Amino acid sequence: MWWFVLTFIGGLAVGRRNLVPTALLRRIHLVINVCLAFLIFVLGYELGANRHLVQSLPWLGYRAFVIALFSMAGSVLFGMVTARWLWKENPAQSTPAVEETRVIRPSAILHLPTLILSMLVIGGVVGWFTAGTVPLPGIVQNTAFALMLGGIGVEIGADPRFWTHIQQASWRMFLFPFNAVFGSLVGGLLATLLIRGHLLDNLAAAAGLGWYSLAAVLVNQLSGPEPGTVAFLANVMREMLGFLIIPILNRFFWTPGAVALGAATTMDTTLPLFRHGSSGGTGVVYAFVNGVLVSALVPLLIPLVLKL
């Protein structure tokens, strides 16, 4: 487990020090993309090869739905409870303009739902018809996983905007993202009271915080295809439900809860939802910084949760 964490941190350090040639850095997203596609294929393959898991998909979907609801509710609750202390209506003018900032989180990981679903389905079909008889060496999977995590770290670390936002964020903005993390984990814990499944697997799904592709790969590698499938579905549901719930929370002046609910998605896919919220520019700034910090925590949090 620790080499997963160290690989990501090492990638951050390499990117921060600009040790990767510019020509390679521009293409590193392709490496991440290929590794992600392969690992999602492996998840689908292991799922399809297991007849019991295929038959259990309705139950796994229900389990994922409960985890998604409880993790979202936990994030909203902690976001609202702590808003009085951590939410400042007029952020410092030195805070970078998020309206003009592009996504920092690797696009190869976040905006390829078609690729992800396609590889999952293809892997499932291959696994079903071969009954899992085609060997997938562990060293190949581990190598792809290391390249993907290292590449994510390098892309994040090499983007100066990431460090700029970390340095210029006020202490309130720096602490507020932990509402999303802590609340989501509490929600995952409570969800376990209603559904079957290993506690740590449920917590890992909740720790995905909306980053469904990375959550699926991490949990599958560390815990197996069943928990990986639940993590994938739970975080897809969290992002989709976020598009419906965040505007409602904004409308009723619950923007802090909306930011916490959006978690890792608030720096890209759900960020536009905060542009016309009740807090105006404040909501956009908090949302973006929240997404940056939560996204940086996810690759570290899931392995830590599963190895408690």
N, C-alpha and C positions, 0 to 999 in steps of 0.2 A: 504493500500500500504506500509506504513512504517514498518509494521511487517515483510513483505517480505525482505526488505532491512536489518533490524536489525537481522533477522534470519541468513542471509548470513554472515554479519559482526560478529555475535556471533559465528558462526561456525569457521570463520577464527581465532578468539581469542582463542577458545577452542583448535583448532589444534596447534596454535602457542605455547601454554603453555603445550602441551602434556598431556591434561587432559583425553584423551580417552585411555583406555587400549589397548595395542598392539594387542591383539587377536581380539578385536572389530574393531580396525582400519583396520586390514587386510580384514575384511568382510564388511566394510562400503560401498564398491562399489556395493555389492549385494543389499543393501537397496536402494541406488541411482538408480540402475538398475530397481528394481521392481516398485519404485515410478514413474520413467520415463515411463515405459511401461504402467502403469495404466493411467497416465495423457495424454499420446499420444492416448490411447484408448478412453479417454473422448473426446479429440479433434475430433477424427474420428466419435465417436458416435453422437456428436452434429452436425457435418457436415452432416452425413448421415440422421439424423432425420429431417433436414431442406431441403425440396425439392427444395426450391428456391436457396439455396447455391449449391446444386448438379448441378442444371441447369446452375448456374453461373460459374462453374469451369473454362471453357475456358476464360471467362473474368477475373477471379481472377488470372489465370495463366499469362495472358497478363499484368495485373497490377503488379504482382510480378516481371515479366521480366523487365519492365520499371524501377521499384524501384531498382532492382539488377544492371542494367546498370548504372543508374545515381549515385547510391551510390558508385559503383566501380570507376566511372569516377571522382567523387569528391575526393575520397581518393587518387587516382593517382595524380590529379592536385595539391592538397595540399602537397603531399609527394614530388613532384618535385620542387614546388615553394620554400619550406623551406629547401630543401636539402643543399643549399649553407651554411646555418647557423647551421643546426643540424646534418649533415652527415660528419663524420670524417673518412677519408680513412684508417687510421691505429689505430684501437681501442687499448686501454690499454691492456698490456699483462696480467694484473690481472683479466681480464674478464674471467669467467669460460669457459671451452671448451665445446661448444655446440655439437660438433660431438659425444661426448660420453654421452651426457645427454639424459635421457629418458623423455617421455612426463610427464609434471606436471599436466596438465589439466586432470580431471578424465576420465579414459578410458571408464568407463561405460556409459558416456554421449556422447563421441565423436566417438567411433568406433563400433557402433551398428546400422548401417543403415538398416540392414535386420530386426532387431527387431523393429525399429522405423516404417519402412514402413509396416511391417506385422501388428502391433498393430493398425496403422492408418486405414488400409484396413479392419481389423476385426471389429474395432469400427464403421466404416462407414457402413458395411454390417448389423451389429446388429441394428444400428440406423435407417437404411432404412426399415428393415422388422418389427421393433417394433414401428416405427413412434415416437420414443422418449418417449414411455409410461413407460419404465423401469426407476424407480427413481435412481438418482445418488446423494446422499446427499452431500450438500455443505461442511459439516464438514469433510467428508471423503476426498474430494478433497483437502481441505485446509490442512488437516493433512499430506497427501501425498506430497503436495507441500512444506510444511515446512520441512519435513524430507529430501526431495531431496535437497533443497537449503542449509539446515544446513549441510548435508552430503558433498555437494560440497565444502562448506567453510572449513569444517574440513579436508578434503583430501588435499586441497590446502595449508591450514595453517600448517598442520603437515609435509609437505615436506620441509626440510631445504633448498633445492635447490631454491625454490621460493624466500625465504628471501635473500639467498645469491646473486641471480641475481639482486634483487632489490637494495641491498646494494652496489654491485660492479659495477652496471651500471653507466656510466658517465651521466652527466646532459643531454648530447645530446640524448643518448639512452632513457633516462627517458621521455624526452619531445616529441621525434619523434612519438611515438604511437598515440599521440593526433591528428596527421595528419589524420590517418585512421578514428578516431572517428568523428572529426569535418567535414572532407570532406564527409564522408558517410551521416552525418545528412544534410549537405547542399544539397547533391544529392537527398536525400529523399524529401527535401523541394521543389526542382525544379521539381522532378517527379510529385508532386501533381498538378502542373500546366497543366500536360498532361492527367492525369487520375482522375477518380472520387475516392472518398474515403475520410475519415476523415484525416485531416493533421497529427494529433498525431499518428494515427494508421500507416500511411505511414512512419513517422519518427521512430516509434518503430520497424518496419520491417527493416529499414535501420540500426538501432542501434543493430541489431543482429550480424552484422559484421562477418558473415560466420558461426556462432555457431547456426546452424539451429534447432537442437533439443531443446535447452534451449529457443531460441527465440520463437518457436512455443508454448511451454508450458507457458511461461511467458505471452505472448500476449493473448493467449486464456483465461487464468485465469483472466487477468485484463481487457480485452476488448471484448472477445467473439470469437466464432468459425470462423467467416469470416475474421477478422483481423489476427487471429492465423494461418489460412490456408495461407494467403498471406505472413505472416512472414516466415512460414516454406518454402514455395516455393521460395521466394526471396533469402533466405540464402543458400538453396540447390543450386540454380542457381549460386550464387556468388562463392561458393566453386568449382563447376564444371567448370565454366568459368575461374576461377583462374588458373586451371591446363593448360589451353590453352594460356592465355594471359601473365602470369608471365614469361615463357621462352622467349617470344617475347620482353618484356620490358627489361629483363636481357641482351638479345643479343644486343639491341641498347643502352646499358649503361644507362638505366632508372631504375636501381635497387632500388633507394629510392621509386619510384612510385610503383614498384612491391611489395615491403615490405608493403607499406600502403594499397595496393589493397588486399593483402592476409589477412590482419587484424588478427583476432583470429586464423586463420588456420596456421599462419607462425611458430608456435612452434611445430607443429606435421605434419599434412598431406601434406602441401606445403613446409615444410622446406627443403626437399631434392632438390627442384628446385633451391635453391640458392647456392648449393655447387659448381656449375660450372658457376655461373653468372659472370658478368663483374667485380664485386667488390671482388670476391673470398671470403676469410675468413671474410672480413668486412661485406659482405652481409649476411652471415650465422649468425654472432653474432647479428647484428641489427634485423634480422628476428626473431630469437628466443626470444630476450628480448621484441620485439614488441608484439609477440604472448602472452607472459606471462602477460604483463601489460593489453593488450586489453581484454584478457580472464577474468581477474579479474574485469574489468570495466563493462562488459556486464550485469551481474546479478544486478548491481546497476543502470545502465544507462536506461534500458528499463522501469522499474517501475517509474523512475523519469520523463522520457519523457511522459509516459501515464498519469501522474498526474500533468502535468504543469497547 
